Amino acid sequence: AVTISRSAFPNRLEHEEVLNRFSALVRGFKPEAVDNGEGGMTYQPEVSRLLSDLLPTPTNADGSPGKAPFVAGKTRTYFRAGSLEHLENERVKAFGLYATAIQAQVRGYQSRSTYANWRISSIKVQARFRSHAARRRYNKVRLACITLQCWTRQHEARAEMKKRRENYRATIIQTHWRIVVAMASLKRSREASIKIQAQMRGAIQRPVYRKELTEAIEEAKLENQLKSLQRKLEEAEAKRIDAEKKAAEAAAESAKEKEVVVYRDRPQEAAAPAAPEPTKSAEEETKIVEAPASLPGQLTEQQQILMDESGKMLEYLRKEVFKLRGQNSQLRADFDLLKENNQRLMDANASAGASFAALNQHAKQLNKTNTKLMSELEKYKKAVHKLNLDKVETKEELQMKNASYVAEVQSRLQYQNTMNGIINLVQERCRDVRLVEDVLALYDDCEAKAGVDGEMVDHHTVSPQHNLPPTPDSTANKGAAGMFKSFFGGGY
């Protein structure tokens, strides 16, 4: 079986090795592992897809498909005789094409770099010859622009000054007008507050007044009742006194008519003061006029009943009066307390109103200050933005000048190397000693002139606004630039 397998498929490779070696032959081919269903990954489908494109199945003479040039197993790929050699030849050809393309790119890059260097050198030489004239024109235009800008800014400053003066006067007028409006509004608000306070105080005092009026009316009624009772008592007392006088007069008249009067049904208490002495007999008693007993007794009893009722009424009225006076005193004390609390609340309200007015004024002042600060902040932001723009422009200009300075230094180095090569070549190949000495003398003169010209070039190249320090390359290669300028016509 091994012999048969070797004879049919003499070559075999792992799937990963097949993909690594021959995937570059198909453009855009990207192998991906596939799950084999057993918890592992396999590349069999990708290998079959790749080799199907590279090794198509041949067809027989009768048109039927022939034997496949490869067979993809689970882990290896088996190749028939000549199939692997064909793939290796195709791989070598493809690598040859890739190498040719890479070499073409590299050679093209080298040629383009050389051409670009020569082109840049020639452009820089031309630029240096043109820069002097352009710089002179630029200085003239710059001076004219500065003069024009100065005049324009002066005109704008005058217009701004005029505008600010007008705004200041308008602000003063607006301030006075707003003061008048605010004072009028304050006056109206004050009058309205006084009216509201009057209405509120009236609403608070009216119930108190009604209550005191009711109490006064009740006290007046009680006093009127007491006066009427006193008047009735006085009338009853007067009637009693008149009745007693009449009874005394009647008794005196009766005594004149009769010498001895025997009182019938006289009470023991009434007879006690008038009883005769125990030693005296009935005949020796004082002659007393017999008076009618019915009228004086009846008047005295009625008067006594009226006096008792009047005393009880007076006692009740006195108690009621004392009670009402106590209630009145308590109510007056409560009224005084309420009045004091009301005064305190009014004072607190007035102080709160003053505090509110002060806080409102402070809030307005803070609002004005905040508005002013916001406007100043906007101005500062604009100034900072303008400074940032100027900084960016200055930085870009500095970078451009630095780049031109570096390019000039490189050109000077290149010129110096070229001149050194020319001098060395003249010394080696020239047989005329006098010519060599003249060339060396010219070289020395160029070096001497190059020192002065290099300082002038550095002075014009570096802007005084940036104050860039000279680099070692620039100080070391001043002679090369002067030499080149002297060699090609004495400068520009």
GIWO-V169441 format. One record per backbone hydrogen bond with DSSP energy under -1.0 kcal/mol. NH is the residue of the N-H (numbers start at 0). CO is the residue of the C=O. Records with the same first field share a line. If there is no record, write none. Layout:
# GIWO-V169441
NH->CO  CO
This chain:
# GIWO-V169441
4->0
5->1
6->2
7->3
8->4
10->78
12->76
14->74
17->13
18->14
19->15
20->16
21->17
22->18
24->21
28->25
33->41
35->39
41->33
46->42
47->43
48->44
49->45
50->46
51->47
52->48
53->49
54->50
59->63
62->59
65->57
70->77
72->75
76->12
77->70
78->10
79->68
82->79
85->81
86->82
87->83
88->84
89->85
90->86
91->87
92->88
93->89
94->90
95->91
96->92
97->93
98->94
99->95
100->96
101->97
102->98
103->99
104->100
105->101
106->102
107->103
108->104
109->105
110->106
111->107
112->108
113->109
114->110
115->111
116->112
117->113
118->114
119->115
120->116
121->117
122->118
123->119
124->120
125->121
126->122
127->123
128->124
129->125
130->126
133->129
134->130
135->131
136->132
137->133
138->134
139->135
140->136
141->137
142->138
143->139
144->140
145->141
146->142
147->143
148->144
149->145
150->146
151->147
152->148
153->149
154->150
155->151
156->152
157->153
158->154
159->155
160->156
161->157
162->158
163->159
164->160
165->161
166->162
167->163
168->164
169->165
170->166
171->167
172->168
173->169
174->170
175->171
176->172
177->173
178->174
179->175
180->176
181->177
182->178
183->179
184->180
185->181
186->182
187->183
188->184
189->185
190->186
191->187
192->188
193->189
194->190
195->191
196->192
197->193
198->194
199->195
200->196
201->197
202->198
203->199
204->200
205->201
208->204
209->205
210->206
211->207
212->208
213->209
214->210
215->211
216->212
217->213
218->214
219->215
220->216
221->217
222->218
223->219
224->220
225->221
226->222
227->223
228->224
229->225
230->226
231->227
232->228
233->229
234->230
235->231
236->232
237->233
238->234
239->235
240->236
241->237
242->238
243->239
244->240
245->241
246->242
247->243
248->244
249->245
250->246
251->247
252->248
253->249
254->250
255->251
256->252
257->253
270->266
271->267
274->271
296->292
297->293
298->294
299->295
300->296
301->297
302->298
303->299
304->300
305->301
306->302
307->303
308->304
309->305
310->306
311->307
312->308
313->309
314->310
315->311
316->312
317->313
318->314
319->315
320->316
321->317
322->318
323->319
324->320
325->321
326->322
327->323
328->324
329->325
330->326
331->327
332->328
333->329
334->330
335->331
336->332
337->333
338->334
339->335
340->336
341->337
342->338
343->339
344->340
345->341
346->342
347->343
348->344
349->345
350->346
351->347
352->348
353->349
354->350
355->351
356->352
357->353
358->354
359->355
360->356
361->357
362->358
363->359
364->360
365->361
366->362
367->363
368->364
369->365
370->366
371->367
372->368
373->369
374->370
375->371
376->372
377->373
378->374
379->375
380->376
381->377
382->378
383->379
384->380
385->381
386->382
387->383
388->384
389->385
390->386
391->387
392->388
393->389
394->390
395->391
396->392
397->393
398->394
399->395
400->396
401->397
402->398
403->399
404->400
405->401
406->402
407->403
408->404
409->405
410->406
411->407
412->408
413->409
414->410
415->411
416->412
417->413
418->414
419->415
420->416
421->417
422->418
423->419
424->420
425->421
426->422
427->423
428->424
429->425
435->431
436->432
437->433
438->434
439->435
440->436
441->437
442->438
443->439
444->440
445->441
446->442
447->443
448->444
449->445
450->446
452->448
453->449
454->450
455->451
456->452
457->453
458->454
459->455
460->456
461->457
466->462
474->470
475->471
476->472
480->476
481->477
482->478
483->479
484->480
485->481
486->482
487->483
488->485
489->484
490->484
